Amino acid sequence: MTRLFAAAALALACCAPAAARAPVTRVPILEFHVIGDPPPGAPNPALYDAPETFRAQVRWLAVHGYHGVTLDELFRYWRTAGWLALPPRPIVLSFDDGYPQDVTVAMPVLRARRWRAVLNLQIGNLVPARVRQLLAAGWEIDAHTFTHPDLTLVDDARLRREIAGSRRWIQLVFGVPVDFFAYPFGRYDARVVAAVRRAGYLGAETQVPGSASLADDVYRLRRIEILRTDGVAGLVAKLDASA
């Protein structure tokens, strides 16, 4: 798959008109968790991005020419040597797990700019009606298991259920392709990656810092995790570091 994408990029570079934009071979994927304030005693308060901070981060991205796209749009671009266009400065905003604030806060902010996003759904975190609201707004729904385990520690039967079973469940309930997977806790090994491949996914997201690249293994896509303490300045610094 990586060789296919590399060949696609080369074909685009060779065949595109001289005046055309350079092919997009690196795209940042932002990783958000909860868009909200942590309740008292929350076990992981760093994973809560304040709503006002999220709005400011999206505003900064828009002012600086970024445009939100989905993983499906990015992969279609790469797999067709760029004949299916991407907007200038594409960026993927991914939201792990699934929380009500994805619908009540993130969706309106992104919809106002006509941006799409990606929900990596842990099944059971959001009721189907809320997921359908995101789908209606153009979001992509991908899989993030049933129970969010460390997949490197589970037996083979559970591994299949968490990876292949979660994909089938989302496909049956929502009628969407579910072509991508996000590793819980960013934990994976060769056995887990092989299970993701067998389940039919086109790629998978990690928590390894950096931008997704044509040079990467598509089952080990890098992401930029956004934490509560980052604010706009931290987001900018992480984007710069991943360039």
C-alpha positions in Angstrom: 0.0 0.0 0.0 2.8 2.4 0.8 4.5 1.7 -2.5 1.1 2.4 -4.2 0.8 5.8 -2.6 4.5 6.7 -3.4 3.9 5.8 -7.0 0.7 7.9 -7.0 2.7 10.9 -5.7 5.4 10.4 -8.4 2.8 10.2 -11.1 1.2 13.4 -10.0 4.5 15.2 -9.8 5.4 14.0 -13.3 2.1 14.6 -15.1 0.7 17.7 -13.4 0.9 21.0 -15.3 3.8 23.2 -14.3 1.5 25.8 -12.9 -0.3 23.3 -10.7 0.1 23.2 -6.9 2.7 20.7 -5.7 1.3 17.3 -4.7 0.2 17.0 -1.1 2.4 14.3 0.4 2.1 15.2 4.1 -1.1 16.1 6.0 -1.4 16.8 9.7 -4.1 14.7 11.5 -5.1 16.4 14.8 -6.3 14.2 17.6 -8.9 15.6 20.0 -10.7 13.8 22.9 -13.3 15.8 24.8 -14.2 19.3 23.8 -15.3 20.5 27.2 -14.1 21.2 30.8 -13.1 18.3 33.0 -15.6 17.5 35.8 -14.2 17.3 39.4 -12.0 14.3 39.8 -11.7 13.5 36.1 -9.0 10.9 35.7 -7.4 12.5 32.6 -8.1 16.2 32.7 -5.4 16.9 30.0 -7.7 15.3 27.4 -10.3 18.0 27.8 -9.9 20.9 25.3 -11.9 23.9 26.5 -14.7 24.9 24.1 -13.4 28.5 23.8 -9.9 27.1 23.2 -11.2 24.8 20.5 -13.0 27.7 18.7 -9.8 29.7 18.8 -7.7 26.8 17.5 -10.1 26.3 14.5 -10.2 30.1 13.9 -6.4 30.1 13.8 -6.3 27.2 11.3 -8.9 28.9 9.1 -7.1 32.3 9.1 -3.8 30.6 8.2 -5.4 28.8 5.2 -6.1 25.3 6.5 -9.2 23.4 5.4 -10.7 20.4 7.3 -11.0 17.1 5.3 -11.7 13.5 6.1 -9.3 10.5 5.9 -11.4 9.1 3.1 -10.9 12.3 1.1 -7.2 12.3 1.8 -6.8 8.6 0.8 -8.8 9.1 -2.4 -6.5 11.9 -3.3 -3.4 9.8 -2.7 -4.7 6.7 -4.4 -5.8 8.6 -7.6 -2.5 10.5 -7.9 -4.2 13.7 -7.0 -6.9 13.7 -9.8 -9.5 14.1 -7.0 -8.5 17.4 -5.6 -7.9 18.5 -2.0 -8.4 22.0 -0.8 -5.4 24.2 0.0 -3.6 23.2 3.2 -5.7 20.2 4.1 -5.9 19.0 7.7 -7.8 16.1 9.3 -9.5 16.8 12.6 -10.1 13.5 14.4 -12.1 13.0 17.5 -11.6 9.8 19.5 -14.1 7.8 21.5 -17.3 9.9 20.9 -18.7 12.4 23.3 -21.9 14.6 23.3 -19.7 17.7 22.8 -18.7 16.4 19.4 -22.3 17.1 18.4 -23.0 20.2 20.6 -19.7 22.0 20.3 -17.3 20.7 17.6 -19.9 20.0 14.9 -21.4 23.6 14.8 -17.9 25.2 14.8 -16.7 23.1 11.9 -20.0 23.2 10.0 -19.8 27.0 10.0 -16.7 26.7 7.9 -18.0 23.8 5.9 -15.3 21.5 7.2 -15.7 17.8 7.6 -14.1 15.8 10.4 -13.6 12.2 11.6 -15.1 10.5 14.6 -13.2 7.4 15.8 -16.2 5.8 17.6 -15.9 3.6 20.6 -19.2 1.8 20.3 -21.6 2.8 23.1 -20.1 6.2 23.8 -22.6 8.0 21.6 -26.2 7.0 21.0 -26.9 6.3 17.3 -29.1 9.4 16.9 -26.1 11.6 17.8 -23.8 9.7 15.4 -26.4 10.3 12.6 -26.3 14.0 13.3 -22.5 13.9 12.6 -23.0 11.9 9.5 -25.6 14.4 8.3 -23.0 17.2 8.8 -20.5 15.3 6.6 -18.4 13.6 9.2 -16.7 10.3 8.6 -17.3 7.6 11.2 -14.4 5.1 11.8 -13.8 2.4 14.4 -12.2 2.6 17.8 -13.3 -0.8 19.2 -16.1 -1.8 21.6 -14.4 -1.5 24.9 -11.1 0.5 24.3 -8.7 -2.2 25.5 -4.9 -2.3 25.1 -5.1 -4.6 22.0 -1.6 -5.9 22.5 -2.9 -7.7 25.7 -6.1 -9.4 24.5 -6.5 -12.9 23.1 -7.2 -13.6 19.5 -11.0 -14.0 19.8 -11.3 -10.6 21.5 -8.9 -9.0 19.1 -11.1 -10.0 16.2 -14.2 -8.8 18.0 -12.8 -5.4 18.9 -11.3 -4.8 15.5 -13.4 -6.6 12.8 -16.5 -6.8 15.0 -16.6 -3.0 15.7 -16.2 -2.3 11.9 -19.1 -4.6 11.0 -21.3 -3.2 13.8 -20.8 0.4 12.5 -21.4 -0.6 8.9 -24.6 -2.4 9.8 -26.0 0.3 12.0 -25.0 3.4 9.9 -24.4 2.1 6.4 -21.0 3.7 6.1 -17.7 2.1 4.8 -15.6 2.4 8.1 -12.3 2.2 6.2 -10.0 3.4 9.1 -9.2 2.3 12.6 -7.7 4.1 15.6 -5.6 2.1 18.1 -6.8 2.6 21.7 -4.2 4.3 23.8 -2.1 4.3 20.6 -1.0 0.7 21.5 -0.3 -1.8 18.7 2.2 -4.4 17.6 2.7 -6.6 14.6 -0.2 -8.9 15.6 -2.6 -6.0 16.1 -1.6 -4.4 12.7 -2.2 -7.8 11.0 -5.7 -8.0 12.5 -6.5 -4.5 11.3 -5.4 -5.5 7.7 -7.4 -8.7 7.8 -10.5 -6.8 8.9 -10.4 -4.8 5.6 -9.4 -1.4 6.9 -7.4 0.8 4.5 -5.3 2.4 7.2 -5.0 3.1 10.9 -4.1 6.0 13.2 -1.6 5.9 15.9 -0.5 8.4 18.6 3.0 8.7 17.2 3.6 12.5 16.9 3.9 13.9 13.4 2.0 14.4 10.1 0.6 11.6 8.0 2.9 11.0 5.1 2.9 9.1 1.8 6.2 7.6 3.1 4.6 6.1 6.1 3.1 2.6 6.6 -0.6 3.4 6.2 -1.5 1.2 9.2 0.8 3.4 11.4 -0.4 6.9 10.5 1.0 9.6 12.7 -1.2 12.1 14.5 -0.8 15.3 16.6 -2.5 14.9 19.9 -4.1 18.2 21.2 -4.1 18.5 25.0 -5.8 21.0 27.3 -2.6 22.9 28.1 -1.8 23.4 24.4 -4.0 26.3 23.5 -3.4 28.0 20.2 0.3 28.5 20.8 0.8 24.8 21.5 -1.2 23.7 18.5 1.0 26.0 16.3 4.2 24.6 17.9 3.1 21.0 17.3 2.2 21.8 13.7 5.6 23.4 13.1 7.3 20.4 14.7 5.5 18.0 12.4 6.1 19.9 9.2 
